[in-house]
Amino acid sequence: MAVAIDKRPLWVILLSKSYRPFFFLLIALAFWGILSLPTPAGLSQEGHKAIAVFFVCVTLWVTSLIPLSITSLLAIILIPLLGIMESKKAYSLFGNEAVFFILGAFILAAALMKSGLSTRFALAVLSRFGGTPKRLLTAVYLFPAFLSFWMSEHAVAAMMFPIVVEITKVLELRPLRSDYGKALFVAMAWGCIIGGVATFLGGARNPLAVGMLLETTGQSIGFFEWMLAVVPAVIIMLAVGYFMLFRFFKIDLKNVSQVEEALVHRKIEMGKVTWEERLIGLVMLLTILTWVFFGKKLGLANIALASVVVLFVLDLIKWKDVEEYVNWGVILMYGGAITLGYALDKSGAAAWTANMTIMKWASSPIVVIALFSLLSIALTEVMSNAAVIAILMPVALSIAKQLGIDPKVMTFAIAVPSGLAFMLPMGTPACAIAYSSGFLKIKDMVVPGLILGIMAWLVFILVGVFYWPMLGLKI
Amino acid sequence: MKNPGYLKLELSSKGIRLSKELTEGKDLRAAFLARAGIGGGIDIILPDDVWVNAPVREAFTKESPYLLLKDNGNFYIEKGGERVEVGIIPPPAFYEKKTSEGTPFAQVGTVHGGYLTITPIASCDFFPSYENCKFCSANSVMGPVGKKALSVREVVEIVNEAFEEGIAEFVQISLGYLEGDGHGIASLEPYITAIKKNFDTLLAVEAHPPDKDAWIDRTYAMGVDSIAYHLDIYDPERFANICPGKARHIGRDRYLDALQYAASIFPSGTVTSNLIVGLEPVESTIEGIDHLARMGVVPLLPIFKPLEGSDYGGHKIPDTEEIAPLLAHLYNAVKSNKINMNWSKHVSIFITPIEGRYFTGDQAKLEVTLYNLYKSKIGGLATREIAKLRRRLKVREVDDSFESSEL
């Protein structure tokens, strides 16, 4: 744990810290105020209360005054206490398949990380394809993208970071000065971000969105179905990102031969591939194949958890490792978000909110899709992508129902852009990790990130308009 | 004799002789159990509550015009037939005890003024390569502890003994030069944490500047209330000659940079640096005082003592008449740069900036009132609580895990 000292004058710090109690008081007053208002026409009493809870949760999620997971727990508590839903039902929604799928995916990623298999892959790829500066940069961009198809993009960024740092050291690149150094870290982050939207495994937000879709409409999206719809967009985005990477950052060195030696040294340190690594790789491969081919039949969560059991039966992972790598806060956050989304839908609050807001200026389904995806991509730059989904999905699904838009399309329109935060370090952990290298100034990320974000949004819309209808997805 | 500031200066540099009764009696016996070197003298309370640690063991003290004697149960300092009544801080009784691990307490820490000074890691990597500061006698006085680090338990025990006895109010940890980019500050963390957890006290550390400023942040965050990076010599050429290890491994510029950075992190008046008086021309020391004060650092002016066991054991003592104007300059520099002078209280081993007023003719009524308030029990409590609150507000823990961004 590193420390930082706040150098602002004490009175400024005191003032900035003292806003918290006032803010909580304001939220409580606003909550009470909303509940005290007469219930608007067309909205049920439960819907009225659900909107009050939604308001509190949105405020807390956006401001992060308390951890996201604790806000979710607050939602689970308030819903039964205000009589919106029975306790039994509220808590049972926490047992949503999506939550357990996320848990399983986290444990599988923990096994990959702990065994060192992912690092070994990274070293092998960089060593094989990184002969010239251009090829090395391409490998640092594309490999994390590909790996983020199969494990959390955040885990990939955390795993890649020390390797890229080592590359910059070996090449004696100077922080903030070297364009190539900047390019390496930006490439790593962009690769992780773009790759992370391709499957359910890249970011837990994707299954969360599908979980909310399932609870609200009874429909679901399979593992393969998601990939089929999103991967073409990912490939185009990767191509655009690749072009921009070379456009914005100059390759200011001619030779990267020293890197090979360093990578070989790292490989020697890791030793031979162990049986543990082989077995974990095999389990992971079989799990992915089962998700792709039997996901709908067997259930994604069932497959994930069965693989987890296999890992423990084969003694390939210890519970201690799971505790270390699994982000339990996210599990809690998602459970609460699904419960709140369900409550908003069933109480009619989501439909009412949609009618009062976006429906008033929704001229056509395509405009709605464009608006929601734009809102999602903009919000995710400044707040957690899971919170973006928790906030937008209930209203968006209600609008989809009213306008006859396929709810799956709406799920894609929210979930995919919510993962595409390229601009700011706080947008996504991959950007935060890249920024922590000390090679990048904020403007090195903001300008290209903004342009890539706009391009990605356009790509997404084009894919939605021209490609998805071929898959039977109707806007 | 009537000016306590001047008397402190005289006693600090010339030392004091002890009467036969005191040399052979029990009153000061325990004082000789403690390590020699800086702070190894007798603590005397002069009029106006001015504390001084007067050397008594070194050879040069035999020539001192001052004599400490006991008459009718009272202590006096005598010079040329003139007497001043003084108080004596009895040497701590715990000097005669041992830690639970068998180390004599007198070898673990020493009390001078209101400070208990502990050297948990009695080692300085300058000595093996003969790059030590030439005035330093640490190598010869570290005694049986040698290179062994004290256990945290031993350190807690000695602090407990000193506080139980009521003989010290603050803890100071002293650290020699150690290799590595933090230069040993990380190894002090367990001691600092244990002291802060077990005692409500302010804690000062004297160490060498770390290579990176992040270590200074960490030093403050771990609970250190006051930090000292001793430049000792301001003149660059003399600095390199007298302190070759410091010059080679750290560099004079790093000392100044680290002090400047520390002054932006620690509260005003808690970042200090020694400029030893008597080892460089007065003009150079004045330049050093001004430079440090401008950065918000409190310059401290220990008077050079030719310590036995140091390379400069036979070096001549500076003339107090030459030093007096320096002390006046110190007071004015600290005051004009608006640096808090009230942190150092009951300091006996060097003349504090507030004591510099004795050489200016300035009554400094406001400063003295404030200083007395700080010295009071309520003032002490307030200082400690404000220090805690400040740290709580200023220190932010930065989790470097990717999970910290909450997905």
Interface residues (C-beta under 8 A of the other chain):
Chain A: M1 A2 V3 A4 I5 D6 K7 L10 I13 L14 K17 S64 P67 L68 H154 A155 A157 A158 G203 A204 R205 N327 G329 V330 M333 S384 N385 A386 M426 T428 P429 A432 I433 S436
Chain B: A214 D217 R218 Y220 A221 S264 I265 R390 L393 K394 V395 R396 E397 V398 D399 D400 S401 F402 E403 S404 S405 E406 L407
